[in-house]
């Protein structure tokens, strides 16, 4: 594991602030930056002494954080570059510690079941065939290989946070990018809908998901009583920045997933940790940050953020619920497709077009991984889904350590909620799911 001093961490923060400025003005650099990560990561993973095998995870976490930033910077690298990069880094790690690798057969079975339906994807052109498979199965592939790798990795809480901190650096760059692309808030007419204009010109759902990840990791460090960047004021300042900009995307999924995850994790800790007073103090502090950030954003948006989340007005609460009907309709259609193709499904990526035939009116990608698995993979997808949702319960029940149980709760809830609102459009839920397989050391 790389031993990085607090002073070096500050330099890395400053570098990534500068990187955000550079990529917002010279977007072509994003392509070279992505390639540079691959080159440096390959060299260090293969050469640098790494007895616990943490470097592949560290670089995978960095890719997880930078993936959306590269897309925002209009990188000419292929769309699923981030997912393939993570698979590549983890495979390098597997090669280095091949003699120590034991494969968890169940998680391998999860992916093999999903792979069966590849034969149903029409081969009208190789490009489209590849895209359908890559877009829908690269996420499950990450989940499989990361779970196998974590299953063979020993890690303690401090090491875990040090590794996760590398996903924070590129989110800092993304924060600068979004801020620089933000419209003039004094003249902009905010509306209670997600909007790329307040998300750095890119998809609000993905941007919100990554900001939510940053919020969740920073709060986890407080729960585990560790400082990621040496000084609590730095951690809390970055937390406020991520939470505020996450709200400004007006895409609720990423922030709500983080808030629900944090809340349930702290409730568990409250009942299983003897230092209840300290937990109350931390909980009150985190709540104060949330309330403060909320009122600042409410002031900036003239209260429109309250309407987006259905607060303070019954009519807007109804609109918030009605706003989910489009996604609910997708879920219903996926279940109809599943019922009509229960044994085989219709193949990865095919539901996007099939939903038109079922009355949706236009092609649309699923927002939830679970209904997609059923519609596109049929009964094998259902079996995979049972495996996917069963592992968190299995590891939670089999662990005797409350801190380990807390980590399992945290990452299980975060990934399950993310896959519910954003499927596997980004690599985050697939990679973070693998953490529950790790061998945690006290």
MIFI-318950 format. One line per 10 residues: their letters; for each residue x, y, z of C-alpha. Coordinates in nm, 4 decimals. Example, Ala and Ser with C-alpha at 12.3 -4.5 7.8 and 13.67 -1.06 7.14 Angstrom:
REM residues 2
as	1.2300 -0.4500 0.7800 | 1.3670 -0.1060 0.7140
//
This chain:
REM residues 442
xxxxxxxxxx	0.0000 0.0000 0.0000 | 0.1325 0.3411 -0.0909 | 0.2202 0.5435 0.2182 | 0.1004 0.8955 0.1424 | 0.1576 1.1750 0.3908 | -0.1060 1.4369 0.4773 | 0.1080 1.6985 0.3037 | 0.1097 1.4950 -0.0171 | -0.2683 1.4617 0.0055 | -0.2983 1.8403 0.0118
xxxxxxxxxx	-0.0806 1.8610 -0.2989 | -0.3049 1.6034 -0.4671 | -0.6124 1.8103 -0.3794 | -0.4515 2.1229 -0.5288 | -0.3488 1.9274 -0.8391 | -0.7045 1.8086 -0.8934 | -0.8426 2.1584 -0.8438 | -0.6081 2.2671 -1.1225 | -0.7099 1.9632 -1.3294 | -1.0739 2.0728 -1.3104
xxxxxxxxxx	-0.9778 2.4157 -1.4503 | -0.7723 2.2576 -1.7290 | -1.0331 2.0051 -1.8417 | -1.3086 2.2668 -1.8433 | -1.1078 2.4805 -2.0858 | -0.9031 2.2262 -2.2808 | -1.1264 1.9241 -2.3100 | -0.9000 1.7336 -2.5497 | -0.6645 1.6761 -2.2557 | -0.9212 1.4417 -2.0985
xxxxxxxxxx	-0.8319 1.1755 -2.3554 | -0.4611 1.1895 -2.2756 | -0.5295 1.2045 -1.9037 | -0.7324 0.8836 -1.9220 | -0.4541 0.7087 -2.1127 | -0.1977 0.8411 -1.8646 | -0.3871 0.6815 -1.5751 | -0.3698 0.3457 -1.7545 | 0.0055 0.3734 -1.8172 | 0.0986 0.4838 -1.4653
xxxxxxxxxx	-0.1399 0.2365 -1.3049 | -0.0033 -0.0523 -1.5096 | 0.3556 0.0313 -1.4166 | 0.2900 0.0649 -1.0430 | 0.0624 -0.2395 -1.0130 | 0.3179 -0.4626 -1.1843 | 0.6367 -0.3152 -1.0335 | 0.5645 -0.1468 -0.6977 | 0.5863 -0.3662 -0.3822 | 0.2277 -0.4359 -0.2806
xxxxxxxxxx	0.2109 -0.7330 -0.0395 | -0.1606 -0.6910 0.0350 | -0.2582 -0.6307 -0.3275 | -0.4247 -0.2945 -0.2665 | -0.2938 -0.1020 -0.5686 | -0.5356 -0.2529 -0.8247 | -0.8247 -0.1486 -0.6006 | -0.6764 0.1978 -0.5485 | -0.6468 0.2627 -0.9220 | -0.9902 0.1139 -0.9798
xxxxxxxxxx	-1.1338 0.3573 -0.7244 | -0.9596 0.6442 -0.9000 | -1.1102 0.5372 -1.2320 | -1.4497 0.5121 -1.0622 | -1.4197 0.8756 -0.9554 | -1.2785 1.0065 -1.2840 | -1.5071 0.8119 -1.5208 | -1.7843 1.0724 -1.5413 | -1.5339 1.3589 -1.5484 | -1.3743 1.2116 -1.8631
xxxxxxxxxx	-1.7180 1.1848 -2.0236 | -1.7926 1.5450 -1.9279 | -1.4611 1.6461 -2.0841 | -1.5710 1.4786 -2.4096 | -1.2887 1.2308 -2.4031 | -1.2502 1.0476 -2.7338 | -1.1924 0.7252 -2.5415 | -1.4764 0.4781 -2.5916 | -1.7834 0.5183 -2.3699 | -1.7174 0.2204 -2.1419
xxxxxxxxxx	-1.3484 0.3078 -2.0997 | -1.3840 0.3444 -1.7232 | -1.5435 0.0042 -1.6797 | -1.2891 -0.1727 -1.8989 | -1.0058 0.0087 -1.7183 | -1.1266 -0.1212 -1.3828 | -1.1536 -0.4769 -1.5173 | -0.8021 -0.4379 -1.6605 | -0.6502 -0.3150 -1.3324 | -0.8145 -0.5906 -1.1307
xxxxxxxxxx	-0.6963 -0.8549 -1.3763 | -0.3418 -0.7204 -1.3359 | -0.3836 -0.7683 -0.9635 | -0.5121 -1.1210 -1.0133 | -0.2073 -1.1984 -1.2296 | 0.0280 -1.0699 -0.9569 | -0.1316 -1.2770 -0.6819 | -0.2560 -1.5654 -0.8979 | -0.1309 -1.8301 -0.6534 | -0.3427 -1.6778 -0.3744
xxxxxxxxxx	-0.6672 -1.6408 -0.5688 | -0.9648 -1.8498 -0.4667 | -1.2734 -1.8016 -0.6833 | -1.6115 -1.7545 -0.5209 | -1.8165 -1.9840 -0.7440 | -2.1508 -1.8201 -0.6657 | -2.0471 -1.4757 -0.7910 | -1.8947 -1.6358 -1.0998 | -2.2263 -1.8144 -1.1540 | -2.4050 -1.4755 -1.1257
xxxxxxxxxx	-2.2199 -1.3458 -1.4314 | -2.2337 -1.6687 -1.6314 | -2.6133 -1.6736 -1.5985 | -2.6321 -1.3219 -1.7432 | -2.3942 -1.4175 -2.0256 | -2.6256 -1.6878 -2.1603 | -2.8533 -1.4358 -2.3321 | -2.5735 -1.2932 -2.5473 | -2.6800 -1.5378 -2.8193 | -3.0131 -1.3502 -2.8441
xxxxxxxxxx	-2.8509 -1.0190 -2.9434 | -2.9020 -0.9657 -3.3181 | -2.5830 -0.9422 -3.5237 | -2.6892 -0.6747 -3.7725 | -2.3554 -0.5025 -3.7284 | -2.0575 -0.5821 -3.5084 | -2.0480 -0.2275 -3.3714 | -2.4070 -0.2323 -3.2472 | -2.3741 -0.5890 -3.1206 | -2.0644 -0.4947 -2.9214
xxxxxxxxxx	-2.2276 -0.1809 -2.7816 | -2.5376 -0.3676 -2.6620 | -2.3261 -0.6242 -2.4805 | -2.0638 -0.3827 -2.3460 | -2.3143 -0.1280 -2.2142 | -2.5217 -0.3873 -2.0299 | -2.2692 -0.6513 -1.9227 | -1.9515 -0.4545 -1.8483 | -2.1029 -0.3451 -1.5155 | -2.1846 -0.7031 -1.4071
xxxxxxxxxx	-1.8346 -0.8030 -1.5251 | -1.6815 -0.5449 -1.2875 | -1.9041 -0.6718 -1.0077 | -1.7834 -1.0257 -1.0675 | -1.4079 -0.9575 -1.0934 | -1.4040 -0.7027 -0.8086 | -1.5914 -0.9449 -0.5815 | -1.3442 -1.2219 -0.6642 | -1.0491 -0.9902 -0.5994 | -1.1852 -0.8473 -0.2727
xxxxxxxxxx	-1.2680 -1.2016 -0.1610 | -0.8912 -1.2644 -0.1639 | -0.7867 -0.9313 -0.0116 | -0.7114 -0.8497 0.3531 | -0.7876 -0.4927 0.4487 | -0.8503 -0.2847 0.7610 | -1.0745 0.0179 0.7992 | -0.7978 0.2774 0.7698 | -0.6574 0.1127 0.4566 | -1.0068 0.0987 0.3080
xxxxxxxxxx	-1.0596 0.4710 0.3610 | -0.7144 0.5521 0.2205 | -0.8017 0.3574 -0.0928 | -1.1479 0.5132 -0.1229 | -0.9960 0.8593 -0.0828 | -0.8515 0.8223 -0.4321 | -1.2024 0.8313 -0.5737 | -1.2500 1.1701 -0.4024 | -0.9686 1.3512 -0.5872 | -1.1286 1.3402 -0.9356
xxxxxxxxxx	-1.4656 1.4348 -0.7817 | -1.2920 1.7511 -0.6605 | -1.1911 1.8125 -1.0237 | -1.5506 1.7476 -1.1291 | -1.6691 2.0017 -0.8708 | -1.4466 2.2682 -1.0255 | -1.5658 2.1669 -1.3734 | -1.9337 2.1923 -1.2736 | -1.8804 2.5237 -1.0941 | -1.7089 2.6793 -1.3962
xxxxxxxxxx	-1.9890 2.5623 -1.6282 | -2.2618 2.6795 -1.3920 | -2.4890 2.9557 -1.5311 | -2.5139 3.2944 -1.3638 | -2.7188 3.1969 -1.0589 | -2.8487 3.5528 -1.0187 | -3.0233 3.5495 -1.3564 | -3.0831 3.1770 -1.4170 | -3.4439 3.0609 -1.3954 | -3.4289 2.7444 -1.1861
xxxxxxxxxx	-3.6953 2.4808 -1.2490 | -3.7786 2.1761 -1.0312 | -3.6383 1.9299 -1.2839 | -3.2953 1.7760 -1.3365 | -3.1004 1.9811 -1.5861 | -2.7601 1.9358 -1.7528 | -2.7095 2.3135 -1.7351 | -2.6496 2.2932 -1.3594 | -2.4578 1.9649 -1.3928 | -2.1591 2.0841 -1.5923
xxxxxxxxxx	-2.3420 2.0327 -1.9228 | -2.3656 1.6595 -1.8662 | -2.6240 1.4007 -1.7525 | -2.7520 1.5025 -1.4069 | -2.8174 1.1436 -1.2985 | -2.4561 1.0351 -1.3422 | -2.3141 1.3564 -1.1945 | -2.5459 1.3298 -0.8946 | -2.4480 0.9648 -0.8472 | -2.0779 1.0519 -0.8265
xxxxxxxxxx	-2.1342 1.3459 -0.5915 | -2.3456 1.1136 -0.3760 | -2.0557 0.8675 -0.3704 | -1.8226 1.1425 -0.2477 | -2.0689 1.2459 0.0242 | -2.1112 0.8848 0.1373 | -1.7362 0.8146 0.1605 | -1.6638 1.1350 0.3520 | -1.9395 1.0647 0.6033 | -1.8227 0.7030 0.6355
xxxxxxxxxx	-1.4841 0.8351 0.7444 | -1.6603 1.0287 1.0224 | -1.8582 0.7214 1.1255 | -1.5376 0.5146 1.1418 | -1.3610 0.7990 1.3290 | -1.0904 0.8560 1.0700 | -0.9729 1.1682 0.8905 | -0.9204 1.1130 0.5192 | -0.7127 1.4241 0.4562 | -0.5522 1.4746 0.7966
xxxxxxxxxx	-0.7673 1.7674 0.9103 | -1.1376 1.7401 0.9855 | -1.2021 2.0898 0.8487 | -1.0764 1.9790 0.5052 | -1.2951 1.6677 0.5046 | -1.6036 1.8638 0.6110 | -1.5397 2.1426 0.3601 | -1.5213 1.8925 0.0740 | -1.8340 1.7224 0.2109 | -2.0299 2.0499 0.2018
xxxxxxxxxx	-1.9042 2.1191 -0.1519 | -2.0125 1.7768 -0.2824 | -2.3499 1.7868 -0.1100 | -2.4275 2.1362 -0.2363 | -2.3277 2.0648 -0.5958 | -2.5100 1.7310 -0.5796 | -2.8275 1.9167 -0.4886 | -2.7670 2.1670 -0.7695 | -2.7912 1.8882 -1.0276 | -3.1605 1.8616 -0.9295
xxxxxxxxxx	-3.1235 1.4873 -0.9841 | -3.2360 1.3275 -0.6612 | -3.1073 0.9713 -0.6937 | -2.7414 1.0141 -0.6006 | -2.7996 1.2391 -0.2987 | -3.0981 1.0422 -0.1672 | -2.9039 0.7156 -0.1987 | -2.6194 0.8663 0.0056 | -2.8505 1.0151 0.2710 | -3.0500 0.6912 0.3141
xxxxxxxxxx	-2.7291 0.4863 0.3316 | -2.5759 0.7158 0.5920 | -2.8944 0.7250 0.7993 | -2.9391 0.3466 0.8142 | -2.5693 0.2921 0.8850 | -2.5735 0.5374 1.1756 | -2.8898 0.3788 1.3156 | -2.7121 0.0432 1.3181 | -2.4071 0.1982 1.4822 | -2.6259 0.3619 1.7448
xxxxxxxxxx	-2.7501 0.0235 1.8637 | -2.4164 -0.1604 1.8388 | -2.1573 0.0900 1.9579 | -2.0956 0.1717 2.3232 | -1.9987 0.5325 2.2501 | -2.3569 0.6471 2.1903 | -2.2930 1.0050 2.3019 | -2.0170 1.0408 2.0433 | -2.2487 0.8964 1.7777 | -2.5180 1.1484 1.8704
xxxxxxxxxx	-2.2658 1.4309 1.8455 | -2.1429 1.3118 1.5048 | -2.4994 1.2599 1.3859 | -2.5960 1.6094 1.4972 | -2.2881 1.7518 1.3240 | -2.3670 1.5747 0.9974 | -2.7313 1.6820 1.0197 | -2.6179 2.0419 1.0759 | -2.4052 2.0251 0.7603 | -2.6998 1.8883 0.5613
xxxxxxxxxx	-2.9383 2.1557 0.6917 | -2.6861 2.4352 0.6364 | -2.6108 2.3187 0.2813 | -2.9799 2.2786 0.2078 | -3.0669 2.6337 0.3164 | -2.7782 2.7764 0.1142 | -2.8921 2.5938 -0.2001 | -3.2544 2.6860 -0.1285 | -3.1495 3.0506 -0.1121 | -2.9469 3.0254 -0.4346
xxxxxxxxxx	-3.2330 2.8553 -0.6221 | -3.5063 3.0774 -0.4741 | -3.6613 2.7778 -0.3017 | -3.6928 2.5686 -0.6178 | -3.4844 2.2882 -0.4635 | -3.7589 2.2465 -0.2014 | -4.0108 2.1974 -0.4795 | -3.7872 1.9432 -0.6518 | -3.7873 1.7294 -0.3376 | -4.1571 1.7903 -0.2686
xxxxxxxxxx	-4.1058 1.9933 0.0485 | -4.3396 2.2624 0.1755 | -4.6068 2.2360 -0.0922 | -4.8587 1.9543 -0.1373 | -4.8966 2.0124 -0.5102 | -4.5233 1.9808 -0.5632 | -4.5120 1.6676 -0.3481 | -4.7676 1.5183 -0.5831 | -4.5555 1.6297 -0.8795 | -4.2504 1.4661 -0.7255
xxxxxxxxxx	-4.4377 1.1358 -0.7014 | -4.5838 1.1772 -1.0490 | -4.2324 1.2423 -1.1786 | -4.1549 0.8804 -1.0933 | -4.4385 0.7477 -1.3084 | -4.2180 0.7429 -1.6196 | -3.9724 0.5130 -1.4478 | -4.2533 0.3117 -1.2905 | -4.3946 0.2609 -1.6368 | -4.0565 0.1267 -1.7482
xxxxxxxxxx	-4.0560 -0.1182 -1.4573 | -4.4044 -0.2387 -1.5485 | -4.3090 -0.2847 -1.9118 | -3.9967 -0.4763 -1.8128 | -4.2101 -0.7129 -1.6068 | -4.4408 -0.7631 -1.9063 | -4.1411 -0.8375 -2.1292 | -4.0154 -1.0785 -1.8639 | -4.3504 -1.2575 -1.8440 | -4.3569 -1.2985 -2.2235
xxxxxxxxxx	-3.9942 -1.4181 -2.2406 | -3.9597 -1.5795 -1.9006 | -3.7148 -1.8556 -1.9889 | -3.4539 -1.6682 -2.1924 | -3.5261 -1.2953 -2.1834 | -3.4668 -1.0944 -2.4989 | -3.0921 -1.0301 -2.4761 | -2.8694 -0.7505 -2.3377 | -2.9735 -0.4051 -2.4601 | -3.2798 -0.5290 -2.6495
xxxxxxxxxx	-3.5367 -0.3974 -2.4007 | -3.4497 -0.0392 -2.5053 | -3.6279 -0.0937 -2.8372 | -3.8765 -0.3568 -2.7217 | -4.0428 -0.1101 -2.4846 | -4.1730 0.0768 -2.7900 | -4.3661 -0.2340 -2.8948 | -4.5132 -0.2530 -2.5462 | -4.6539 0.0979 -2.5707 | -4.3914 0.3257 -2.4143
xxxxxxxxxx	-4.3773 0.5462 -2.7227 | -4.0023 0.5779 -2.7607 | -3.6817 0.3877 -2.6990 | -3.5581 0.4190 -2.3423 | -3.2874 0.2654 -2.1282 | -3.3846 0.1182 -1.7922 | -3.3036 0.3159 -1.4794 | -3.2968 0.0092 -1.2589 | -3.0684 -0.2894 -1.2976 | -3.3221 -0.5255 -1.1436
xxxxxxxxxx	-3.6030 -0.4919 -1.3988 | -3.3455 -0.4919 -1.6796 | -3.2054 -0.8229 -1.5581 | -3.5519 -0.9776 -1.5694 | -3.6559 -0.8409 -1.9093 | -3.3281 -0.9053 -2.0892 | -3.2145 -1.2262 -1.9211 | -3.5361 -1.4020 -1.8209 | -3.5210 -1.6798 -1.5626 | -3.1364 -1.6817 -1.5563
xxxxxxxxxx	-3.1611 -1.3083 -1.4783 | -3.3961 -1.3837 -1.1888 | -3.1495 -1.6402 -1.0530 | -2.8668 -1.3841 -1.0876 | -3.0787 -1.1258 -0.9072 | -3.1354 -1.3623 -0.6160 | -2.7588 -1.4206 -0.5925 | -2.6915 -1.0448 -0.6146 | -2.9334 -0.9544 -0.3358 | -2.8527 -1.2600 -0.1273
xxxxxxxxxx	-2.4809 -1.1996 -0.0711 | -2.5232 -0.8897 0.1527 | -2.7492 -1.0867 0.3859 | -2.5119 -1.3834 0.3825 | -2.1991 -1.1823 0.4692 | -2.3859 -0.9766 0.7296 | -2.5135 -1.2895 0.9025 | -2.1802 -1.4739 0.8862 | -1.9754 -1.1858 1.0311 | -1.9210 -1.1622 1.4077
xxxxxxxxxx	-1.7619 -0.8172 1.4039 | -1.9931 -0.5118 1.4446 | -1.7496 -0.2815 1.2534 | -1.7446 -0.5295 0.9640 | -2.1237 -0.5567 0.9733 | -2.1407 -0.1755 0.9598 | -1.9221 -0.1656 0.6471 | -2.1312 -0.4406 0.4854 | -2.4527 -0.2486 0.5613 | -2.3053 0.0732 0.4240
xxxxxxxxxx	-2.1836 -0.0590 0.0897 | -2.4742 -0.2994 0.0390 | -2.7348 -0.0260 0.0795 | -2.5374 0.2266 -0.1256 | -2.4950 -0.0096 -0.4200 | -2.8471 -0.1548 -0.4083 | -3.0008 0.1940 -0.4064 | -2.7691 0.3159 -0.6828 | -2.8573 0.0209 -0.9060 | -3.2209 0.1048 -0.8412
xxxxxxxxxx	-3.2060 0.4612 -0.9753 | -2.9066 0.4480 -1.2134 | -2.8628 0.0796 -1.3039 | -2.4930 0.0297 -1.3912 | -2.4484 0.3316 -1.6160 | -2.1388 0.4114 -1.4140 | -1.8936 0.1681 -1.2588 | -1.9512 0.2813 -0.9012 | -2.2172 0.0345 -0.7775 | -2.0433 -0.2662 -0.9330
xxxxxxxxxx	-1.7026 -0.1861 -0.7811 | -1.8401 -0.0838 -0.4418 | -2.0457 -0.4036 -0.4217 | -1.7213 -0.6017 -0.4243 | -1.6147 -0.4470 -0.0918 | -1.8600 -0.6640 0.1017 | -1.6497 -0.9673 -0.0036 | -1.3283 -0.8364 0.1562 | -1.1537 -0.9972 0.4537 | -1.1679 -0.7135 0.7054
xx	-0.9050 -0.6823 0.9754 | -0.9605 -0.4936 1.3023
//
